[in-house]
Every structure is written in C-alpha cells, then in structure tokens.
Amino acid sequence: MNCHQHAIKDFDLQLEMNDLEMNMLKDGSGDVLPYNENRMDELEQKKLKLLLGKRFHQNATHAYWYYLERATK
C-alpha cells in the first residue's frame, strides 16, 4: 500500500511540473502563443496520462485498505 501512496505523491509532483510548463507557454493574457500550440497539446496528453496513472494508484490504495479492514474483522 505504501508504494501506491508514494506513487501518488510522485504523480502529484509530475502534474505540478506539467502545469508549470503549460503556463510557461502562455502569454500575459493567458492565451497560448501560436508557436506553442503543438507543445501545449503534448502537455495536455501527458497530463491525461498522469491523471490516469494517479487514478490507478489511488484505487489500488483504497482496495488494499478495504482488504486490510476486512481481514482484521
């Protein structure tokens, strides 16, 4: 269970770094600069993959918790 919790923390850091990089591709008004649109698309796809990975590990953590609760009763 701890390995899944550690993975969730790592995913959070990667998501934070991804968000920072996405913000760097924008101009002062919050619009994506035209020459950065492809990179923004790549980062959005990466964010989706990271969120799916985080979801997997979050569900695994909950499953282990449920199993341990049932085993101790």
mmCIF file of the N, C-alpha and C atoms, coordinates in Angstrom:
data_MODEL
# 
_entry.id   MODEL 
# 
loop_
_atom_site.group_PDB 
_atom_site.id 
_atom_site.type_symbol 
_atom_site.label_atom_id 
_atom_site.label_alt_id 
_atom_site.label_comp_id 
_atom_site.label_asym_id 
_atom_site.label_entity_id 
_atom_site.label_seq_id 
_atom_site.pdbx_PDB_ins_code 
_atom_site.Cartn_x 
_atom_site.Cartn_y 
_atom_site.Cartn_z 
_atom_site.occupancy 
_atom_site.B_iso_or_equiv 
_atom_site.pdbx_formal_charge 
_atom_site.auth_seq_id 
_atom_site.auth_comp_id 
_atom_site.auth_asym_id 
_atom_site.auth_atom_id 
_atom_site.pdbx_PDB_model_num 
ATOM 1   N N  . MET A 1 1  ? 0.824   -1.183 0.000   1.00 0.00 ? 1  MET A N  1 
ATOM 2   C CA . MET A 1 1  ? 0.000   0.000  0.000   1.00 0.00 ? 1  MET A CA 1 
ATOM 3   C C  . MET A 1 1  ? 0.875   1.256  0.000   1.00 0.00 ? 1  MET A C  1 
ATOM 4   N N  . ASN A 1 2  ? 1.984   1.216  0.727   1.00 0.00 ? 2  ASN A N  1 
ATOM 5   C CA . ASN A 1 2  ? 2.865   2.384  0.776   1.00 0.00 ? 2  ASN A CA 1 
ATOM 6   C C  . ASN A 1 2  ? 3.434   2.740  -0.589  1.00 0.00 ? 2  ASN A C  1 
ATOM 7   N N  . CYS A 1 3  ? 3.718   1.723  -1.402  1.00 0.00 ? 3  CYS A N  1 
ATOM 8   C CA . CYS A 1 3  ? 4.287   2.023  -2.725  1.00 0.00 ? 3  CYS A CA 1 
ATOM 9   C C  . CYS A 1 3  ? 3.270   2.786  -3.571  1.00 0.00 ? 3  CYS A C  1 
ATOM 10  N N  . HIS A 1 4  ? 1.992   2.475  -3.423  1.00 0.00 ? 4  HIS A N  1 
ATOM 11  C CA . HIS A 1 4  ? 0.967   3.208  -4.165  1.00 0.00 ? 4  HIS A CA 1 
ATOM 12  C C  . HIS A 1 4  ? 0.848   4.645  -3.657  1.00 0.00 ? 4  HIS A C  1 
ATOM 13  N N  . GLN A 1 5  ? 0.968   4.831  -2.350  1.00 0.00 ? 5  GLN A N  1 
ATOM 14  C CA . GLN A 1 5  ? 0.907   6.182  -1.790  1.00 0.00 ? 5  GLN A CA 1 
ATOM 15  C C  . GLN A 1 5  ? 2.105   7.012  -2.258  1.00 0.00 ? 5  GLN A C  1 
ATOM 16  N N  . HIS A 1 6  ? 3.260   6.382  -2.323  1.00 0.00 ? 6  HIS A N  1 
ATOM 17  C CA . HIS A 1 6  ? 4.450   7.079  -2.818  1.00 0.00 ? 6  HIS A CA 1 
ATOM 18  C C  . HIS A 1 6  ? 4.285   7.437  -4.296  1.00 0.00 ? 6  HIS A C  1 
ATOM 19  N N  . ALA A 1 7  ? 3.696   6.523  -5.048  1.00 0.00 ? 7  ALA A N  1 
ATOM 20  C CA . ALA A 1 7  ? 3.467   6.795  -6.475  1.00 0.00 ? 7  ALA A CA 1 
ATOM 21  C C  . ALA A 1 7  ? 2.512   7.975  -6.641  1.00 0.00 ? 7  ALA A C  1 
ATOM 22  N N  . ILE A 1 8  ? 1.497   8.066  -5.800  1.00 0.00 ? 8  ILE A N  1 
ATOM 23  C CA . ILE A 1 8  ? 0.547   9.183  -5.873  1.00 0.00 ? 8  ILE A CA 1 
ATOM 24  C C  . ILE A 1 8  ? 1.265   10.499 -5.625  1.00 0.00 ? 8  ILE A C  1 
ATOM 25  N N  . LYS A 1 9  ? 2.155   10.529 -4.657  1.00 0.00 ? 9  LYS A N  1 
ATOM 26  C CA . LYS A 1 9  ? 2.927   11.750 -4.389  1.00 0.00 ? 9  LYS A CA 1 
ATOM 27  C C  . LYS A 1 9  ? 3.787   12.118 -5.592  1.00 0.00 ? 9  LYS A C  1 
ATOM 28  N N  . ASP A 1 10 ? 4.383   11.107 -6.228  1.00 0.00 ? 10 ASP A N  1 
ATOM 29  C CA . ASP A 1 10 ? 5.197   11.366 -7.407  1.00 0.00 ? 10 ASP A CA 1 
ATOM 30  C C  . ASP A 1 10 ? 4.343   11.900 -8.549  1.00 0.00 ? 10 ASP A C  1 
ATOM 31  N N  . PHE A 1 11 ? 3.168   11.322 -8.742  1.00 0.00 ? 11 PHE A N  1 
ATOM 32  C CA . PHE A 1 11 ? 2.269   11.814 -9.780  1.00 0.00 ? 11 PHE A CA 1 
ATOM 33  C C  . PHE A 1 11 ? 1.870   13.263 -9.508  1.00 0.00 ? 11 PHE A C  1 
ATOM 34  N N  . ASP A 1 12 ? 1.632   13.596 -8.243  1.00 0.00 ? 12 ASP A N  1 
ATOM 35  C CA . ASP A 1 12 ? 1.287   14.983 -7.905  1.00 0.00 ? 12 ASP A CA 1 
ATOM 36  C C  . ASP A 1 12 ? 2.409   15.945 -8.300  1.00 0.00 ? 12 ASP A C  1 
ATOM 37  N N  . LEU A 1 13 ? 3.656   15.545 -8.033  1.00 0.00 ? 13 LEU A N  1 
ATOM 38  C CA . LEU A 1 13 ? 4.793   16.391 -8.420  1.00 0.00 ? 13 LEU A CA 1 
ATOM 39  C C  . LEU A 1 13 ? 4.900   16.529 -9.933  1.00 0.00 ? 13 LEU A C  1 
ATOM 40  N N  . GLN A 1 14 ? 4.717   15.421 -10.638 1.00 0.00 ? 14 GLN A N  1 
ATOM 41  C CA . GLN A 1 14 ? 4.779   15.475 -12.096 1.00 0.00 ? 14 GLN A CA 1 
ATOM 42  C C  . GLN A 1 14 ? 3.661   16.340 -12.666 1.00 0.00 ? 14 GLN A C  1 
ATOM 43  N N  . LEU A 1 15 ? 2.457   16.241 -12.087 1.00 0.00 ? 15 LEU A N  1 
ATOM 44  C CA . LEU A 1 15 ? 1.341   17.071 -12.540 1.00 0.00 ? 15 LEU A CA 1 
ATOM 45  C C  . LEU A 1 15 ? 1.613   18.551 -12.284 1.00 0.00 ? 15 LEU A C  1 
ATOM 46  N N  . GLU A 1 16 ? 2.210   18.851 -11.141 1.00 0.00 ? 16 GLU A N  1 
ATOM 47  C CA . GLU A 1 16 ? 2.549   20.242 -10.827 1.00 0.00 ? 16 GLU A CA 1 
ATOM 48  C C  . GLU A 1 16 ? 3.579   20.781 -11.820 1.00 0.00 ? 16 GLU A C  1 
ATOM 49  N N  . MET A 1 17 ? 4.597   19.979 -12.128 1.00 0.00 ? 17 MET A N  1 
ATOM 50  C CA . MET A 1 17 ? 5.605   20.405 -13.090 1.00 0.00 ? 17 MET A CA 1 
ATOM 51  C C  . MET A 1 17 ? 4.987   20.585 -14.476 1.00 0.00 ? 17 MET A C  1 
ATOM 52  N N  . ASN A 1 18 ? 4.089   19.693 -14.842 1.00 0.00 ? 18 ASN A N  1 
ATOM 53  C CA . ASN A 1 18 ? 3.417   19.782 -16.136 1.00 0.00 ? 18 ASN A CA 1 
ATOM 54  C C  . ASN A 1 18 ? 2.597   21.067 -16.223 1.00 0.00 ? 18 ASN A C  1 
ATOM 55  N N  . ASP A 1 19 ? 1.873   21.392 -15.150 1.00 0.00 ? 19 ASP A N  1 
ATOM 56  C CA . ASP A 1 19 ? 1.070   22.618 -15.127 1.00 0.00 ? 19 ASP A CA 1 
ATOM 57  C C  . ASP A 1 19 ? 1.952   23.864 -15.252 1.00 0.00 ? 19 ASP A C  1 
ATOM 58  N N  . LEU A 1 20 ? 3.092   23.854 -14.570 1.00 0.00 ? 20 LEU A N  1 
ATOM 59  C CA . LEU A 1 20 ? 4.020   24.987 -14.672 1.00 0.00 ? 20 LEU A CA 1 
ATOM 60  C C  . LEU A 1 20 ? 4.511   25.155 -16.106 1.00 0.00 ? 20 LEU A C  1 
ATOM 61  N N  . GLU A 1 21 ? 4.859   24.030 -16.741 1.00 0.00 ? 21 GLU A N  1 
ATOM 62  C CA . GLU A 1 21 ? 5.338   24.111 -18.120 1.00 0.00 ? 21 GLU A CA 1 
ATOM 63  C C  . GLU A 1 21 ? 4.226   24.600 -19.048 1.00 0.00 ? 21 GLU A C  1 
ATOM 64  N N  . MET A 1 22 ? 2.990   24.166 -18.801 1.00 0.00 ? 22 MET A N  1 
ATOM 65  C CA . MET A 1 22 ? 1.865   24.631 -19.624 1.00 0.00 ? 22 MET A CA 1 
ATOM 66  C C  . MET A 1 22 ? 1.668   26.137 -19.457 1.00 0.00 ? 22 MET A C  1 
ATOM 67  N N  . ASN A 1 23 ? 1.798   26.626 -18.243 1.00 0.00 ? 23 ASN A N  1 
ATOM 68  C CA . ASN A 1 23 ? 1.652   28.065 -18.003 1.00 0.00 ? 23 ASN A CA 1 
ATOM 69  C C  . ASN A 1 23 ? 2.760   28.875 -18.656 1.00 0.00 ? 23 ASN A C  1 
ATOM 70  N N  . MET A 1 24 ? 3.938   28.294 -18.790 1.00 0.00 ? 24 MET A N  1 
ATOM 71  C CA . MET A 1 24 ? 5.055   28.993 -19.424 1.00 0.00 ? 24 MET A CA 1 
ATOM 72  C C  . MET A 1 24 ? 4.827   29.195 -20.918 1.00 0.00 ? 24 MET A C  1 
ATOM 73  N N  . LEU A 1 25 ? 3.937   28.412 -21.498 1.00 0.00 ? 25 LEU A N  1 
ATOM 74  C CA . LEU A 1 25 ? 3.674   28.506 -22.932 1.00 0.00 ? 25 LEU A CA 1 
ATOM 75  C C  . LEU A 1 25 ? 2.641   29.576 -23.274 1.00 0.00 ? 25 LEU A C  1 
ATOM 76  N N  . LYS A 1 26 ? 2.120   30.236 -22.256 1.00 0.00 ? 26 LYS A N  1 
ATOM 77  C CA . LYS A 1 26 ? 1.080   31.239 -22.466 1.00 0.00 ? 26 LYS A CA 1 
ATOM 78  C C  . LYS A 1 26 ? 1.672   32.638 -22.401 1.00 0.00 ? 26 LYS A C  1 
ATOM 79  N N  . ASP A 1 27 ? 0.957   33.573 -23.030 1.00 0.00 ? 27 ASP A N  1 
ATOM 80  C CA . ASP A 1 27 ? 1.370   34.969 -22.942 1.00 0.00 ? 27 ASP A CA 1 
ATOM 81  C C  . ASP A 1 27 ? 0.757   35.594 -21.691 1.00 0.00 ? 27 ASP A C  1 
ATOM 82  N N  . GLY A 1 28 ? 0.934   36.864 -21.510 1.00 0.00 ? 28 GLY A N  1 
ATOM 83  C CA . GLY A 1 28 ? 0.467   37.555 -20.314 1.00 0.00 ? 28 GLY A CA 1 
ATOM 84  C C  . GLY A 1 28 ? -1.042  37.520 -20.116 1.00 0.00 ? 28 GLY A C  1 
ATOM 85  N N  . SER A 1 29 ? -1.807  37.382 -21.188 1.00 0.00 ? 29 SER A N  1 
ATOM 86  C CA . SER A 1 29 ? -3.263  37.366 -21.061 1.00 0.00 ? 29 SER A CA 1 
ATOM 87  C C  . SER A 1 29 ? -3.819  35.960 -20.862 1.00 0.00 ? 29 SER A C  1 
ATOM 88  N N  . GLY A 1 30 ? -2.957  34.961 -20.829 1.00 0.00 ? 30 GLY A N  1 
ATOM 89  C CA . GLY A 1 30 ? -3.395  33.596 -20.582 1.00 0.00 ? 30 GLY A CA 1 
ATOM 90  C C  . GLY A 1 30 ? -3.674  32.787 -21.829 1.00 0.00 ? 30 GLY A C  1 
ATOM 91  N N  . ASP A 1 31 ? -3.440  33.371 -23.009 1.00 0.00 ? 31 ASP A N  1 
ATOM 92  C CA . ASP A 1 31 ? -3.649  32.659 -24.268 1.00 0.00 ? 31 ASP A CA 1 
ATOM 93  C C  . ASP A 1 31 ? -2.370  31.925 -24.662 1.00 0.00 ? 31 ASP A C  1 
ATOM 94  N N  . VAL A 1 32 ? -2.553  30.769 -25.281 1.00 0.00 ? 32 VAL A N  1 
ATOM 95  C CA . VAL A 1 32 ? -1.400  30.013 -25.757 1.00 0.00 ? 32 VAL A CA 1 
ATOM 96  C C  . VAL A 1 32 ? -0.845  30.705 -26.996 1.00 0.00 ? 32 VAL A C  1 
ATOM 97  N N  . LEU A 1 33 ? 0.444   30.909 -26.982 1.00 0.00 ? 33 LEU A N  1 
ATOM 98  C CA . LEU A 1 33 ? 1.095   31.516 -28.140 1.00 0.00 ? 33 LEU A CA 1 
ATOM 99  C C  . LEU A 1 33 ? 1.007   30.557 -29.329 1.00 0.00 ? 33 LEU A C  1 
ATOM 100 N N  . PRO A 1 34 ? 0.757   31.085 -30.528 1.00 0.00 ? 34 PRO A N  1 
ATOM 101 C CA . PRO A 1 34 ? 0.537   30.214 -31.700 1.00 0.00 ? 34 PRO A CA 1 
ATOM 102 C C  . PRO A 1 34 ? 1.661   29.205 -31.948 1.00 0.00 ? 34 PRO A C  1 
ATOM 103 N N  . TYR A 1 35 ? 2.890   29.602 -31.730 1.00 0.00 ? 35 TYR A N  1 
ATOM 104 C CA . TYR A 1 35 ? 4.005   28.692 -31.988 1.00 0.00 ? 35 TYR A CA 1 
ATOM 105 C C  . TYR A 1 35 ? 4.195   27.664 -30.869 1.00 0.00 ? 35 TYR A C  1 
ATOM 106 N N  . ASN A 1 36 ? 3.373   27.736 -29.808 1.00 0.00 ? 36 ASN A N  1 
ATOM 107 C CA . ASN A 1 36 ? 3.442   26.774 -28.708 1.00 0.00 ? 36 ASN A CA 1 
ATOM 108 C C  . ASN A 1 36 ? 2.248   25.827 -28.677 1.00 0.00 ? 36 ASN A C  1 
ATOM 109 N N  . GLU A 1 37 ? 1.372   25.907 -29.670 1.00 0.00 ? 37 GLU A N  1 
ATOM 110 C CA . GLU A 1 37 ? 0.155   25.093 -29.640 1.00 0.00 ? 37 GLU A CA 1 
ATOM 111 C C  . GLU A 1 37 ? 0.446   23.597 -29.673 1.00 0.00 ? 37 GLU A C  1 
ATOM 112 N N  . ASN A 1 38 ? 1.409   23.161 -30.476 1.00 0.00 ? 38 ASN A N  1 
ATOM 113 C CA . ASN A 1 38 ? 1.736   21.731 -30.537 1.00 0.00 ? 38 ASN A CA 1 
ATOM 114 C C  . ASN A 1 38 ? 2.270   21.229 -29.203 1.00 0.00 ? 38 ASN A C  1 
ATOM 115 N N  . ARG A 1 39 ? 3.147   22.002 -28.591 1.00 0.00 ? 39 ARG A N  1 
ATOM 116 C CA . ARG A 1 39 ? 3.706   21.607 -27.294 1.00 0.00 ? 39 ARG A CA 1 
ATOM 117 C C  . ARG A 1 39 ? 2.606   21.569 -26.232 1.00 0.00 ? 39 ARG A C  1 
ATOM 118 N N  . MET A 1 40 ? 1.658   22.508 -26.303 1.00 0.00 ? 40 MET A N  1 
ATOM 119 C CA . MET A 1 40 ? 0.550   22.520 -25.352 1.00 0.00 ? 40 MET A CA 1 
ATOM 120 C C  . MET A 1 40 ? -0.303  21.266 -25.514 1.00 0.00 ? 40 MET A C  1 
ATOM 121 N N  . ASP A 1 41 ? -0.547  20.862 -26.749 1.00 0.00 ? 41 ASP A N  1 
ATOM 122 C CA . ASP A 1 41 ? -1.302  19.628 -26.991 1.00 0.00 ? 41 ASP A CA 1 
ATOM 123 C C  . ASP A 1 41 ? -0.581  18.420 -26.394 1.00 0.00 ? 41 ASP A C  1 
ATOM 124 N N  . GLU A 1 42 ? 0.745   18.376 -26.568 1.00 0.00 ? 42 GLU A N  1 
ATOM 125 C CA . GLU A 1 42 ? 1.532   17.278 -25.998 1.00 0.00 ? 42 GLU A CA 1 
ATOM 126 C C  . GLU A 1 42 ? 1.427   17.261 -24.480 1.00 0.00 ? 42 GLU A C  1 
ATOM 127 N N  . LEU A 1 43 ? 1.494   18.436 -23.861 1.00 0.00 ? 43 LEU A N  1 
ATOM 128 C CA . LEU A 1 43 ? 1.428   18.518 -22.402 1.00 0.00 ? 43 LEU A CA 1 
ATOM 129 C C  . LEU A 1 43 ? 0.038   18.157 -21.883 1.00 0.00 ? 43 LEU A C  1 
ATOM 130 N N  . GLU A 1 44 ? -0.999  18.479 -22.625 1.00 0.00 ? 44 GLU A N  1 
ATOM 131 C CA . GLU A 1 44 ? -2.348  18.088 -22.219 1.00 0.00 ? 44 GLU A CA 1 
ATOM 132 C C  . GLU A 1 44 ? -2.520  16.578 -22.289 1.00 0.00 ? 44 GLU A C  1 
ATOM 133 N N  . GLN A 1 45 ? -1.940  15.943 -23.311 1.00 0.00 ? 45 GLN A N  1 
ATOM 134 C CA . GLN A 1 45 ? -1.978  14.486 -23.411 1.00 0.00 ? 45 GLN A CA 1 
ATOM 135 C C  . GLN A 1 45 ? -1.184  13.853 -22.263 1.00 0.00 ? 45 GLN A C  1 
ATOM 136 N N  . LYS A 1 46 ? -0.043  14.446 -21.944 1.00 0.00 ? 46 LYS A N  1 
ATOM 137 C CA . LYS A 1 46 ? 0.769   13.950 -20.831 1.00 0.00 ? 46 LYS A CA 1 
ATOM 138 C C  . LYS A 1 46 ? 0.012   14.068 -19.520 1.00 0.00 ? 46 LYS A C  1 
ATOM 139 N N  . LYS A 1 47 ? -0.694  15.184 -19.336 1.00 0.00 ? 47 LYS A N  1 
ATOM 140 C CA . LYS A 1 47 ? -1.470  15.387 -18.119 1.00 0.00 ? 47 LYS A CA 1 
ATOM 141 C C  . LYS A 1 47 ? -2.552  14.321 -17.986 1.00 0.00 ? 47 LYS A C  1 
ATOM 142 N N  . LEU A 1 48 ? -3.210  13.993 -19.078 1.00 0.00 ? 48 LEU A N  1 
ATOM 143 C CA . LEU A 1 48 ? -4.230  12.953 -19.056 1.00 0.00 ? 48 LEU A CA 1 
ATOM 144 C C  . LEU A 1 48 ? -3.635  11.612 -18.638 1.00 0.00 ? 48 LEU A C  1 
ATOM 145 N N  . LYS A 1 49 ? -2.479  11.263 -19.191 1.00 0.00 ? 49 LYS A N  1 
ATOM 146 C CA . LYS A 1 49 ? -1.815  10.011 -18.829 1.00 0.00 ? 49 LYS A CA 1 
ATOM 147 C C  . LYS A 1 49 ? -1.416  10.001 -17.357 1.00 0.00 ? 49 LYS A C  1 
ATOM 148 N N  . LEU A 1 50 ? -0.911  11.126 -16.870 1.00 0.00 ? 50 LEU A N  1 
ATOM 149 C CA . LEU A 1 50 ? -0.525  11.210 -15.462 1.00 0.00 ? 50 LEU A CA 1 
ATOM 150 C C  . LEU A 1 50 ? -1.743  11.062 -14.555 1.00 0.00 ? 50 LEU A C  1 
ATOM 151 N N  . LEU A 1 51 ? -2.845  11.684 -14.925 1.00 0.00 ? 51 LEU A N  1 
ATOM 152 C CA . LEU A 1 51 ? -4.062  11.573 -14.120 1.00 0.00 ? 51 LEU A CA 1 
ATOM 153 C C  . LEU A 1 51 ? -4.601  10.140 -14.121 1.00 0.00 ? 51 LEU A C  1 
ATOM 154 N N  . LEU A 1 52 ? -4.511  9.465  -15.250 1.00 0.00 ? 52 LEU A N  1 
ATOM 155 C CA . LEU A 1 52 ? -4.942  8.064  -15.303 1.00 0.00 ? 52 LEU A CA 1 
ATOM 156 C C  . LEU A 1 52 ? -4.054  7.186  -14.413 1.00 0.00 ? 52 LEU A C  1 
ATOM 157 N N  . GLY A 1 53 ? -2.755  7.445  -14.429 1.00 0.00 ? 53 GLY A N  1 
ATOM 158 C CA . GLY A 1 53 ? -1.843  6.698  -13.564 1.00 0.00 ? 53 GLY A CA 1 
ATOM 159 C C  . GLY A 1 53 ? -2.117  6.973  -12.097 1.00 0.00 ? 53 GLY A C  1 
ATOM 160 N N  . LYS A 1 54 ? -2.355  8.222  -11.772 1.00 0.00 ? 54 LYS A N  1 
ATOM 161 C CA . LYS A 1 54 ? -2.661  8.581  -10.385 1.00 0.00 ? 54 LYS A CA 1 
ATOM 162 C C  . LYS A 1 54 ? -3.955  7.904  -9.940  1.00 0.00 ? 54 LYS A C  1 
ATOM 163 N N  . ARG A 1 55 ? -4.945  7.893  -10.822 1.00 0.00 ? 55 ARG A N  1 
ATOM 164 C CA . ARG A 1 55 ? -6.224  7.246  -10.501 1.00 0.00 ? 55 ARG A CA 1 
ATOM 165 C C  . ARG A 1 55 ? -6.022  5.762  -10.218 1.00 0.00 ? 55 ARG A C  1 
ATOM 166 N N  . PHE A 1 56 ? -5.193  5.091  -11.017 1.00 0.00 ? 56 PHE A N  1 
ATOM 167 C CA . PHE A 1 56 ? -4.914  3.676  -10.798 1.00 0.00 ? 56 PHE A CA 1 
ATOM 168 C C  . PHE A 1 56 ? -4.340  3.437  -9.407  1.00 0.00 ? 56 PHE A C  1 
ATOM 169 N N  . HIS A 1 57 ? -3.343  4.226  -9.044  1.00 0.00 ? 57 HIS A N  1 
ATOM 170 C CA . HIS A 1 57 ? -2.689  4.037  -7.750  1.00 0.00 ? 57 HIS A CA 1 
ATOM 171 C C  . HIS A 1 57 ? -3.612  4.434  -6.591  1.00 0.00 ? 57 HIS A C  1 
ATOM 172 N N  . GLN A 1 58 ? -4.447  5.422  -6.794  1.00 0.00 ? 58 GLN A N  1 
ATOM 173 C CA . GLN A 1 58 ? -5.410  5.807  -5.756  1.00 0.00 ? 58 GLN A CA 1 
ATOM 174 C C  . GLN A 1 58 ? -6.410  4.671  -5.535  1.00 0.00 ? 58 GLN A C  1 
ATOM 175 N N  . ASN A 1 59 ? -6.909  4.076  -6.609  1.00 0.00 ? 59 ASN A N  1 
ATOM 176 C CA . ASN A 1 59 ? -7.832  2.955  -6.484  1.00 0.00 ? 59 ASN A CA 1 
ATOM 177 C C  . ASN A 1 59 ? -7.166  1.752  -5.829  1.00 0.00 ? 59 ASN A C  1 
ATOM 178 N N  . ALA A 1 60 ? -5.912  1.498  -6.169  1.00 0.00 ? 60 ALA A N  1 
ATOM 179 C CA . ALA A 1 60 ? -5.184  0.384  -5.560  1.00 0.00 ? 60 ALA A CA 1 
ATOM 180 C C  . ALA A 1 60 ? -5.005  0.610  -4.065  1.00 0.00 ? 60 ALA A C  1 
ATOM 181 N N  . THR A 1 61 ? -4.706  1.841  -3.673  1.00 0.00 ? 61 THR A N  1 
ATOM 182 C CA . THR A 1 61 ? -4.575  2.157  -2.243  1.00 0.00 ? 61 THR A CA 1 
ATOM 183 C C  . THR A 1 61 ? -5.876  1.886  -1.514  1.00 0.00 ? 61 THR A C  1 
ATOM 184 N N  . HIS A 1 62 ? -6.975  2.295  -2.108  1.00 0.00 ? 62 HIS A N  1 
ATOM 185 C CA . HIS A 1 62 ? -8.278  2.071  -1.476  1.00 0.00 ? 62 HIS A CA 1 
ATOM 186 C C  . HIS A 1 62 ? -8.615  0.586  -1.413  1.00 0.00 ? 62 HIS A C  1 
ATOM 187 N N  . ALA A 1 63 ? -8.255  -0.159 -2.443  1.00 0.00 ? 63 ALA A N  1 
ATOM 188 C CA . ALA A 1 63 ? -8.518  -1.597 -2.450  1.00 0.00 ? 63 ALA A CA 1 
ATOM 189 C C  . ALA A 1 63 ? -7.714  -2.293 -1.346  1.00 0.00 ? 63 ALA A C  1 
ATOM 190 N N  . TYR A 1 64 ? -6.439  -1.936 -1.199  1.00 0.00 ? 64 TYR A N  1 
ATOM 191 C CA . TYR A 1 64 ? -5.635  -2.516 -0.122  1.00 0.00 ? 64 TYR A CA 1 
ATOM 192 C C  . TYR A 1 64 ? -6.211  -2.154 1.243   1.00 0.00 ? 64 TYR A C  1 
ATOM 193 N N  . TRP A 1 65 ? -6.623  -0.931 1.417   1.00 0.00 ? 65 TRP A N  1 
ATOM 194 C CA . TRP A 1 65 ? -7.203  -0.509 2.687   1.00 0.00 ? 65 TRP A CA 1 
ATOM 195 C C  . TRP A 1 65 ? -8.451  -1.342 2.984   1.00 0.00 ? 65 TRP A C  1 
ATOM 196 N N  . TYR A 1 66 ? -9.311  -1.494 1.991   1.00 0.00 ? 66 TYR A N  1 
ATOM 197 C CA . TYR A 1 66 ? -10.544 -2.260 2.176   1.00 0.00 ? 66 TYR A CA 1 
ATOM 198 C C  . TYR A 1 66 ? -10.213 -3.698 2.546   1.00 0.00 ? 66 TYR A C  1 
ATOM 199 N N  . TYR A 1 67 ? -9.260  -4.311 1.846   1.00 0.00 ? 67 TYR A N  1 
ATOM 200 C CA . TYR A 1 67 ? -8.877  -5.676 2.137   1.00 0.00 ? 67 TYR A CA 1 
ATOM 201 C C  . TYR A 1 67 ? -8.338  -5.800 3.555   1.00 0.00 ? 67 TYR A C  1 
ATOM 202 N N  . LEU A 1 68 ? -7.482  -4.875 3.979   1.00 0.00 ? 68 LEU A N  1 
ATOM 203 C CA . LEU A 1 68 ? -6.927  -4.944 5.337   1.00 0.00 ? 68 LEU A CA 1 
ATOM 204 C C  . LEU A 1 68 ? -8.008  -4.757 6.395   1.00 0.00 ? 68 LEU A C  1 
ATOM 205 N N  . GLU A 1 69 ? -8.962  -3.882 6.136   1.00 0.00 ? 69 GLU A N  1 
ATOM 206 C CA . GLU A 1 69 ? -10.067 -3.690 7.080   1.00 0.00 ? 69 GLU A CA 1 
ATOM 207 C C  . GLU A 1 69 ? -10.896 -4.960 7.210   1.00 0.00 ? 69 GLU A C  1 
ATOM 208 N N  . ARG A 1 70 ? -11.168 -5.598 6.107   1.00 0.00 ? 70 ARG A N  1 
ATOM 209 C CA . ARG A 1 70 ? -11.968 -6.828 6.143   1.00 0.00 ? 70 ARG A CA 1 
ATOM 210 C C  . ARG A 1 70 ? -11.196 -7.980 6.788   1.00 0.00 ? 70 ARG A C  1 
ATOM 211 N N  . ALA A 1 71 ? -9.900  -8.017 6.572   1.00 0.00 ? 71 ALA A N  1 
ATOM 212 C CA . ALA A 1 71 ? -9.078  -9.116 7.108   1.00 0.00 ? 71 ALA A CA 1 
ATOM 213 C C  . ALA A 1 71 ? -8.930  -9.006 8.619   1.00 0.00 ? 71 ALA A C  1 
ATOM 214 N N  . THR A 1 72 ? -9.011  -7.815 9.161   1.00 0.00 ? 72 THR A N  1 
ATOM 215 C CA . THR A 1 72 ? -8.827  -7.644 10.602  1.00 0.00 ? 72 THR A CA 1 
ATOM 216 C C  . THR A 1 72 ? -10.123 -7.846 11.389  1.00 0.00 ? 72 THR A C  1 
ATOM 217 N N  . LYS A 1 73 ? -11.234 -8.041 10.702  1.00 0.00 ? 73 LYS A N  1 
ATOM 218 C CA . LYS A 1 73 ? -12.513 -8.255 11.405  1.00 0.00 ? 73 LYS A CA 1 
ATOM 219 C C  . LYS A 1 73 ? -12.827 -9.699 11.573  1.00 0.00 ? 73 LYS A C  1 
# 
